[in-house]
Amino acid sequence: MSKEKTMNVTMRVRIGESEIEVTGLSNYVEKKVAEFLEKQNQVFVPSGVGSSKSTTLPATHMPASSKVMSIAQFFKKISPKSDVDRVLVAGYFLEKSKSQDNFTASEVSETIRSAKIPPPKNPNHSINQNIRKGHMMPSGDKEGKMAFVLTSDGEEVITELLKA
């Protein structure tokens, strides 16, 4: 075994609220960090032992067998016609592609904006319309703001549109 592979290293990685710190042989540390990042939907690309740099990239696929689309591609595929539908699509994208447990109105607006589509002037109104339709429901607070989740009916609506 080479000297480089027997050298103890410490690596700390933080993604959002999740964090890992591992100390040990470099190949062990790289393995544990790669497992952590896989759980976080990220990909670890080591740049070689002895180097102080490595790279973390967004994963190119979601768990399961489907590939992740960009938010712009996702909107293009579904082609929502109203603000209410755009908010539902953005919520679905945040939950499924970004693995968020819930989302706020401002996160929905930012997601729609990142697809280069004008967000609704009043995203809360569009969220309330989705709640009335049974496609979303409140989910407590997130950083002091109301949070929401899609219902199974809301997920089903988007799933059917994706099949089309």
MODELLER restraints for C-alpha pairs under 7 A, 6 or more apart:
rsr = mdl.restraints
at = mdl.atoms
rsr.add(forms.Gaussian(group=physical.xy_distance, feature=features.Distance(at['CA:4:A'], at['CA:49:A']), mean=6.44, stdev=0.5))
rsr.add(forms.Gaussian(group=physical.xy_distance, feature=features.Distance(at['CA:4:A'], at['CA:50:A']), mean=6.85, stdev=0.5))
rsr.add(forms.Gaussian(group=physical.xy_distance, feature=features.Distance(at['CA:5:A'], at['CA:25:A']), mean=6.58, stdev=0.5))
rsr.add(forms.Gaussian(group=physical.xy_distance, feature=features.Distance(at['CA:5:A'], at['CA:26:A']), mean=5.90, stdev=0.5))
rsr.add(forms.Gaussian(group=physical.xy_distance, feature=features.Distance(at['CA:5:A'], at['CA:27:A']), mean=6.47, stdev=0.5))
rsr.add(forms.Gaussian(group=physical.xy_distance, feature=features.Distance(at['CA:6:A'], at['CA:25:A']), mean=5.55, stdev=0.5))
rsr.add(forms.Gaussian(group=physical.xy_distance, feature=features.Distance(at['CA:6:A'], at['CA:26:A']), mean=6.98, stdev=0.5))
rsr.add(forms.Gaussian(group=physical.xy_distance, feature=features.Distance(at['CA:7:A'], at['CA:25:A']), mean=5.66, stdev=0.5))
rsr.add(forms.Gaussian(group=physical.xy_distance, feature=features.Distance(at['CA:7:A'], at['CA:26:A']), mean=6.36, stdev=0.5))
rsr.add(forms.Gaussian(group=physical.xy_distance, feature=features.Distance(at['CA:8:A'], at['CA:23:A']), mean=6.77, stdev=0.5))
rsr.add(forms.Gaussian(group=physical.xy_distance, feature=features.Distance(at['CA:8:A'], at['CA:24:A']), mean=4.83, stdev=0.5))
rsr.add(forms.Gaussian(group=physical.xy_distance, feature=features.Distance(at['CA:8:A'], at['CA:25:A']), mean=4.58, stdev=0.5))
rsr.add(forms.Gaussian(group=physical.xy_distance, feature=features.Distance(at['CA:8:A'], at['CA:26:A']), mean=6.08, stdev=0.5))
rsr.add(forms.Gaussian(group=physical.xy_distance, feature=features.Distance(at['CA:9:A'], at['CA:23:A']), mean=5.57, stdev=0.5))
rsr.add(forms.Gaussian(group=physical.xy_distance, feature=features.Distance(at['CA:9:A'], at['CA:24:A']), mean=5.61, stdev=0.5))
rsr.add(forms.Gaussian(group=physical.xy_distance, feature=features.Distance(at['CA:9:A'], at['CA:25:A']), mean=6.19, stdev=0.5))
rsr.add(forms.Gaussian(group=physical.xy_distance, feature=features.Distance(at['CA:9:A'], at['CA:26:A']), mean=5.69, stdev=0.5))
rsr.add(forms.Gaussian(group=physical.xy_distance, feature=features.Distance(at['CA:10:A'], at['CA:22:A']), mean=5.56, stdev=0.5))
rsr.add(forms.Gaussian(group=physical.xy_distance, feature=features.Distance(at['CA:10:A'], at['CA:23:A']), mean=4.20, stdev=0.5))
rsr.add(forms.Gaussian(group=physical.xy_distance, feature=features.Distance(at['CA:10:A'], at['CA:24:A']), mean=6.65, stdev=0.5))
rsr.add(forms.Gaussian(group=physical.xy_distance, feature=features.Distance(at['CA:11:A'], at['CA:21:A']), mean=5.59, stdev=0.5))
rsr.add(forms.Gaussian(group=physical.xy_distance, feature=features.Distance(at['CA:11:A'], at['CA:22:A']), mean=5.48, stdev=0.5))
rsr.add(forms.Gaussian(group=physical.xy_distance, feature=features.Distance(at['CA:11:A'], at['CA:23:A']), mean=6.57, stdev=0.5))
rsr.add(forms.Gaussian(group=physical.xy_distance, feature=features.Distance(at['CA:12:A'], at['CA:20:A']), mean=5.61, stdev=0.5))
rsr.add(forms.Gaussian(group=physical.xy_distance, feature=features.Distance(at['CA:12:A'], at['CA:21:A']), mean=4.14, stdev=0.5))
rsr.add(forms.Gaussian(group=physical.xy_distance, feature=features.Distance(at['CA:12:A'], at['CA:22:A']), mean=6.51, stdev=0.5))
rsr.add(forms.Gaussian(group=physical.xy_distance, feature=features.Distance(at['CA:13:A'], at['CA:19:A']), mean=5.63, stdev=0.5))
rsr.add(forms.Gaussian(group=physical.xy_distance, feature=features.Distance(at['CA:13:A'], at['CA:20:A']), mean=5.44, stdev=0.5))
rsr.add(forms.Gaussian(group=physical.xy_distance, feature=features.Distance(at['CA:13:A'], at['CA:21:A']), mean=6.50, stdev=0.5))
rsr.add(forms.Gaussian(group=physical.xy_distance, feature=features.Distance(at['CA:14:A'], at['CA:20:A']), mean=6.50, stdev=0.5))
rsr.add(forms.Gaussian(group=physical.xy_distance, feature=features.Distance(at['CA:22:A'], at['CA:29:A']), mean=5.80, stdev=0.5))
rsr.add(forms.Gaussian(group=physical.xy_distance, feature=features.Distance(at['CA:23:A'], at['CA:29:A']), mean=6.36, stdev=0.5))
rsr.add(forms.Gaussian(group=physical.xy_distance, feature=features.Distance(at['CA:34:A'], at['CA:43:A']), mean=6.95, stdev=0.5))
rsr.add(forms.Gaussian(group=physical.xy_distance, feature=features.Distance(at['CA:34:A'], at['CA:44:A']), mean=5.42, stdev=0.5))
rsr.add(forms.Gaussian(group=physical.xy_distance, feature=features.Distance(at['CA:37:A'], at['CA:43:A']), mean=6.01, stdev=0.5))
rsr.add(forms.Gaussian(group=physical.xy_distance, feature=features.Distance(at['CA:37:A'], at['CA:44:A']), mean=6.59, stdev=0.5))
rsr.add(forms.Gaussian(group=physical.xy_distance, feature=features.Distance(at['CA:41:A'], at['CA:58:A']), mean=6.85, stdev=0.5))
rsr.add(forms.Gaussian(group=physical.xy_distance, feature=features.Distance(at['CA:41:A'], at['CA:59:A']), mean=5.52, stdev=0.5))
rsr.add(forms.Gaussian(group=physical.xy_distance, feature=features.Distance(at['CA:42:A'], at['CA:56:A']), mean=6.64, stdev=0.5))
rsr.add(forms.Gaussian(group=physical.xy_distance, feature=features.Distance(at['CA:42:A'], at['CA:57:A']), mean=5.83, stdev=0.5))
rsr.add(forms.Gaussian(group=physical.xy_distance, feature=features.Distance(at['CA:42:A'], at['CA:58:A']), mean=4.70, stdev=0.5))
rsr.add(forms.Gaussian(group=physical.xy_distance, feature=features.Distance(at['CA:42:A'], at['CA:59:A']), mean=4.54, stdev=0.5))
rsr.add(forms.Gaussian(group=physical.xy_distance, feature=features.Distance(at['CA:43:A'], at['CA:56:A']), mean=5.70, stdev=0.5))
rsr.add(forms.Gaussian(group=physical.xy_distance, feature=features.Distance(at['CA:43:A'], at['CA:57:A']), mean=5.22, stdev=0.5))
rsr.add(forms.Gaussian(group=physical.xy_distance, feature=features.Distance(at['CA:43:A'], at['CA:58:A']), mean=6.06, stdev=0.5))
rsr.add(forms.Gaussian(group=physical.xy_distance, feature=features.Distance(at['CA:43:A'], at['CA:59:A']), mean=5.26, stdev=0.5))
rsr.add(forms.Gaussian(group=physical.xy_distance, feature=features.Distance(at['CA:44:A'], at['CA:55:A']), mean=6.14, stdev=0.5))
rsr.add(forms.Gaussian(group=physical.xy_distance, feature=features.Distance(at['CA:44:A'], at['CA:56:A']), mean=4.86, stdev=0.5))
rsr.add(forms.Gaussian(group=physical.xy_distance, feature=features.Distance(at['CA:44:A'], at['CA:57:A']), mean=6.65, stdev=0.5))
rsr.add(forms.Gaussian(group=physical.xy_distance, feature=features.Distance(at['CA:45:A'], at['CA:54:A']), mean=6.07, stdev=0.5))
rsr.add(forms.Gaussian(group=physical.xy_distance, feature=features.Distance(at['CA:45:A'], at['CA:55:A']), mean=5.16, stdev=0.5))
rsr.add(forms.Gaussian(group=physical.xy_distance, feature=features.Distance(at['CA:45:A'], at['CA:56:A']), mean=6.19, stdev=0.5))
rsr.add(forms.Gaussian(group=physical.xy_distance, feature=features.Distance(at['CA:46:A'], at['CA:54:A']), mean=4.76, stdev=0.5))
rsr.add(forms.Gaussian(group=physical.xy_distance, feature=features.Distance(at['CA:46:A'], at['CA:55:A']), mean=6.40, stdev=0.5))
rsr.add(forms.Gaussian(group=physical.xy_distance, feature=features.Distance(at['CA:47:A'], at['CA:53:A']), mean=6.20, stdev=0.5))
rsr.add(forms.Gaussian(group=physical.xy_distance, feature=features.Distance(at['CA:47:A'], at['CA:54:A']), mean=4.95, stdev=0.5))
rsr.add(forms.Gaussian(group=physical.xy_distance, feature=features.Distance(at['CA:60:A'], at['CA:67:A']), mean=6.89, stdev=0.5))
rsr.add(forms.Gaussian(group=physical.xy_distance, feature=features.Distance(at['CA:60:A'], at['CA:68:A']), mean=6.47, stdev=0.5))
rsr.add(forms.Gaussian(group=physical.xy_distance, feature=features.Distance(at['CA:61:A'], at['CA:67:A']), mean=4.60, stdev=0.5))
rsr.add(forms.Gaussian(group=physical.xy_distance, feature=features.Distance(at['CA:61:A'], at['CA:68:A']), mean=5.21, stdev=0.5))
rsr.add(forms.Gaussian(group=physical.xy_distance, feature=features.Distance(at['CA:62:A'], at['CA:68:A']), mean=5.98, stdev=0.5))
rsr.add(forms.Gaussian(group=physical.xy_distance, feature=features.Distance(at['CA:62:A'], at['CA:97:A']), mean=6.97, stdev=0.5))
rsr.add(forms.Gaussian(group=physical.xy_distance, feature=features.Distance(at['CA:68:A'], at['CA:97:A']), mean=6.67, stdev=0.5))
rsr.add(forms.Gaussian(group=physical.xy_distance, feature=features.Distance(at['CA:71:A'], at['CA:115:A']), mean=5.41, stdev=0.5))
rsr.add(forms.Gaussian(group=physical.xy_distance, feature=features.Distance(at['CA:72:A'], at['CA:115:A']), mean=4.31, stdev=0.5))
rsr.add(forms.Gaussian(group=physical.xy_distance, feature=features.Distance(at['CA:78:A'], at['CA:161:A']), mean=5.96, stdev=0.5))
rsr.add(forms.Gaussian(group=physical.xy_distance, feature=features.Distance(at['CA:78:A'], at['CA:162:A']), mean=6.38, stdev=0.5))
rsr.add(forms.Gaussian(group=physical.xy_distance, feature=features.Distance(at['CA:80:A'], at['CA:86:A']), mean=5.48, stdev=0.5))
rsr.add(forms.Gaussian(group=physical.xy_distance, feature=features.Distance(at['CA:83:A'], at['CA:120:A']), mean=5.67, stdev=0.5))
rsr.add(forms.Gaussian(group=physical.xy_distance, feature=features.Distance(at['CA:83:A'], at['CA:126:A']), mean=6.24, stdev=0.5))
rsr.add(forms.Gaussian(group=physical.xy_distance, feature=features.Distance(at['CA:84:A'], at['CA:126:A']), mean=4.60, stdev=0.5))
rsr.add(forms.Gaussian(group=physical.xy_distance, feature=features.Distance(at['CA:84:A'], at['CA:127:A']), mean=6.86, stdev=0.5))
rsr.add(forms.Gaussian(group=physical.xy_distance, feature=features.Distance(at['CA:84:A'], at['CA:129:A']), mean=6.58, stdev=0.5))
rsr.add(forms.Gaussian(group=physical.xy_distance, feature=features.Distance(at['CA:84:A'], at['CA:130:A']), mean=6.48, stdev=0.5))
rsr.add(forms.Gaussian(group=physical.xy_distance, feature=features.Distance(at['CA:87:A'], at['CA:108:A']), mean=6.33, stdev=0.5))
rsr.add(forms.Gaussian(group=physical.xy_distance, feature=features.Distance(at['CA:87:A'], at['CA:126:A']), mean=6.58, stdev=0.5))
rsr.add(forms.Gaussian(group=physical.xy_distance, feature=features.Distance(at['CA:87:A'], at['CA:127:A']), mean=6.72, stdev=0.5))
rsr.add(forms.Gaussian(group=physical.xy_distance, feature=features.Distance(at['CA:89:A'], at['CA:158:A']), mean=6.85, stdev=0.5))
rsr.add(forms.Gaussian(group=physical.xy_distance, feature=features.Distance(at['CA:90:A'], at['CA:108:A']), mean=5.68, stdev=0.5))
rsr.add(forms.Gaussian(group=physical.xy_distance, feature=features.Distance(at['CA:90:A'], at['CA:111:A']), mean=6.11, stdev=0.5))
rsr.add(forms.Gaussian(group=physical.xy_distance, feature=features.Distance(at['CA:90:A'], at['CA:112:A']), mean=6.24, stdev=0.5))
rsr.add(forms.Gaussian(group=physical.xy_distance, feature=features.Distance(at['CA:91:A'], at['CA:103:A']), mean=6.90, stdev=0.5))
rsr.add(forms.Gaussian(group=physical.xy_distance, feature=features.Distance(at['CA:91:A'], at['CA:108:A']), mean=6.24, stdev=0.5))
rsr.add(forms.Gaussian(group=physical.xy_distance, feature=features.Distance(at['CA:91:A'], at['CA:150:A']), mean=6.90, stdev=0.5))
rsr.add(forms.Gaussian(group=physical.xy_distance, feature=features.Distance(at['CA:92:A'], at['CA:150:A']), mean=6.88, stdev=0.5))
rsr.add(forms.Gaussian(group=physical.xy_distance, feature=features.Distance(at['CA:92:A'], at['CA:155:A']), mean=6.80, stdev=0.5))
rsr.add(forms.Gaussian(group=physical.xy_distance, feature=features.Distance(at['CA:94:A'], at['CA:100:A']), mean=5.79, stdev=0.5))
rsr.add(forms.Gaussian(group=physical.xy_distance, feature=features.Distance(at['CA:95:A'], at['CA:101:A']), mean=6.18, stdev=0.5))
rsr.add(forms.Gaussian(group=physical.xy_distance, feature=features.Distance(at['CA:95:A'], at['CA:102:A']), mean=6.68, stdev=0.5))
rsr.add(forms.Gaussian(group=physical.xy_distance, feature=features.Distance(at['CA:102:A'], at['CA:139:A']), mean=6.83, stdev=0.5))
rsr.add(forms.Gaussian(group=physical.xy_distance, feature=features.Distance(at['CA:102:A'], at['CA:147:A']), mean=5.95, stdev=0.5))
rsr.add(forms.Gaussian(group=physical.xy_distance, feature=features.Distance(at['CA:102:A'], at['CA:148:A']), mean=5.41, stdev=0.5))
rsr.add(forms.Gaussian(group=physical.xy_distance, feature=features.Distance(at['CA:102:A'], at['CA:149:A']), mean=5.06, stdev=0.5))
rsr.add(forms.Gaussian(group=physical.xy_distance, feature=features.Distance(at['CA:103:A'], at['CA:147:A']), mean=5.19, stdev=0.5))
rsr.add(forms.Gaussian(group=physical.xy_distance, feature=features.Distance(at['CA:103:A'], at['CA:148:A']), mean=5.41, stdev=0.5))
rsr.add(forms.Gaussian(group=physical.xy_distance, feature=features.Distance(at['CA:103:A'], at['CA:149:A']), mean=6.65, stdev=0.5))
rsr.add(forms.Gaussian(group=physical.xy_distance, feature=features.Distance(at['CA:104:A'], at['CA:145:A']), mean=6.68, stdev=0.5))
rsr.add(forms.Gaussian(group=physical.xy_distance, feature=features.Distance(at['CA:104:A'], at['CA:146:A']), mean=6.11, stdev=0.5))
rsr.add(forms.Gaussian(group=physical.xy_distance, feature=features.Distance(at['CA:104:A'], at['CA:147:A']), mean=4.68, stdev=0.5))
rsr.add(forms.Gaussian(group=physical.xy_distance, feature=features.Distance(at['CA:104:A'], at['CA:148:A']), mean=6.26, stdev=0.5))
rsr.add(forms.Gaussian(group=physical.xy_distance, feature=features.Distance(at['CA:105:A'], at['CA:123:A']), mean=5.89, stdev=0.5))
rsr.add(forms.Gaussian(group=physical.xy_distance, feature=features.Distance(at['CA:105:A'], at['CA:124:A']), mean=6.07, stdev=0.5))
rsr.add(forms.Gaussian(group=physical.xy_distance, feature=features.Distance(at['CA:109:A'], at['CA:119:A']), mean=5.30, stdev=0.5))
rsr.add(forms.Gaussian(group=physical.xy_distance, feature=features.Distance(at['CA:109:A'], at['CA:123:A']), mean=6.73, stdev=0.5))
rsr.add(forms.Gaussian(group=physical.xy_distance, feature=features.Distance(at['CA:112:A'], at['CA:118:A']), mean=6.89, stdev=0.5))
rsr.add(forms.Gaussian(group=physical.xy_distance, feature=features.Distance(at['CA:112:A'], at['CA:119:A']), mean=5.57, stdev=0.5))
rsr.add(forms.Gaussian(group=physical.xy_distance, feature=features.Distance(at['CA:113:A'], at['CA:119:A']), mean=5.76, stdev=0.5))
rsr.add(forms.Gaussian(group=physical.xy_distance, feature=features.Distance(at['CA:130:A'], at['CA:136:A']), mean=5.50, stdev=0.5))
rsr.add(forms.Gaussian(group=physical.xy_distance, feature=features.Distance(at['CA:131:A'], at['CA:137:A']), mean=5.50, stdev=0.5))
rsr.add(forms.Gaussian(group=physical.xy_distance, feature=features.Distance(at['CA:134:A'], at['CA:151:A']), mean=6.91, stdev=0.5))
rsr.add(forms.Gaussian(group=physical.xy_distance, feature=features.Distance(at['CA:134:A'], at['CA:153:A']), mean=6.74, stdev=0.5))
rsr.add(forms.Gaussian(group=physical.xy_distance, feature=features.Distance(at['CA:135:A'], at['CA:150:A']), mean=5.81, stdev=0.5))
rsr.add(forms.Gaussian(group=physical.xy_distance, feature=features.Distance(at['CA:135:A'], at['CA:151:A']), mean=5.25, stdev=0.5))
rsr.add(forms.Gaussian(group=physical.xy_distance, feature=features.Distance(at['CA:135:A'], at['CA:153:A']), mean=5.50, stdev=0.5))
rsr.add(forms.Gaussian(group=physical.xy_distance, feature=features.Distance(at['CA:135:A'], at['CA:154:A']), mean=3.80, stdev=0.5))
rsr.add(forms.Gaussian(group=physical.xy_distance, feature=features.Distance(at['CA:136:A'], at['CA:148:A']), mean=6.67, stdev=0.5))
rsr.add(forms.Gaussian(group=physical.xy_distance, feature=features.Distance(at['CA:136:A'], at['CA:149:A']), mean=5.60, stdev=0.5))
rsr.add(forms.Gaussian(group=physical.xy_distance, feature=features.Distance(at['CA:136:A'], at['CA:150:A']), mean=4.25, stdev=0.5))
rsr.add(forms.Gaussian(group=physical.xy_distance, feature=features.Distance(at['CA:136:A'], at['CA:151:A']), mean=5.12, stdev=0.5))
rsr.add(forms.Gaussian(group=physical.xy_distance, feature=features.Distance(at['CA:136:A'], at['CA:154:A']), mean=6.34, stdev=0.5))
rsr.add(forms.Gaussian(group=physical.xy_distance, feature=features.Distance(at['CA:137:A'], at['CA:148:A']), mean=5.60, stdev=0.5))
rsr.add(forms.Gaussian(group=physical.xy_distance, feature=features.Distance(at['CA:137:A'], at['CA:149:A']), mean=5.63, stdev=0.5))
rsr.add(forms.Gaussian(group=physical.xy_distance, feature=features.Distance(at['CA:137:A'], at['CA:150:A']), mean=6.35, stdev=0.5))
rsr.add(forms.Gaussian(group=physical.xy_distance, feature=features.Distance(at['CA:137:A'], at['CA:151:A']), mean=6.53, stdev=0.5))
rsr.add(forms.Gaussian(group=physical.xy_distance, feature=features.Distance(at['CA:138:A'], at['CA:147:A']), mean=5.97, stdev=0.5))
rsr.add(forms.Gaussian(group=physical.xy_distance, feature=features.Distance(at['CA:138:A'], at['CA:148:A']), mean=4.38, stdev=0.5))
rsr.add(forms.Gaussian(group=physical.xy_distance, feature=features.Distance(at['CA:138:A'], at['CA:149:A']), mean=6.43, stdev=0.5))
rsr.add(forms.Gaussian(group=physical.xy_distance, feature=features.Distance(at['CA:139:A'], at['CA:147:A']), mean=5.14, stdev=0.5))
rsr.add(forms.Gaussian(group=physical.xy_distance, feature=features.Distance(at['CA:139:A'], at['CA:148:A']), mean=4.70, stdev=0.5))
rsr.add(forms.Gaussian(group=physical.xy_distance, feature=features.Distance(at['CA:139:A'], at['CA:149:A']), mean=6.08, stdev=0.5))
rsr.add(forms.Gaussian(group=physical.xy_distance, feature=features.Distance(at['CA:140:A'], at['CA:146:A']), mean=6.02, stdev=0.5))
rsr.add(forms.Gaussian(group=physical.xy_distance, feature=features.Distance(at['CA:140:A'], at['CA:147:A']), mean=5.50, stdev=0.5))
rsr.add(forms.Gaussian(group=physical.xy_distance, feature=features.Distance(at['CA:141:A'], at['CA:147:A']), mean=5.10, stdev=0.5))
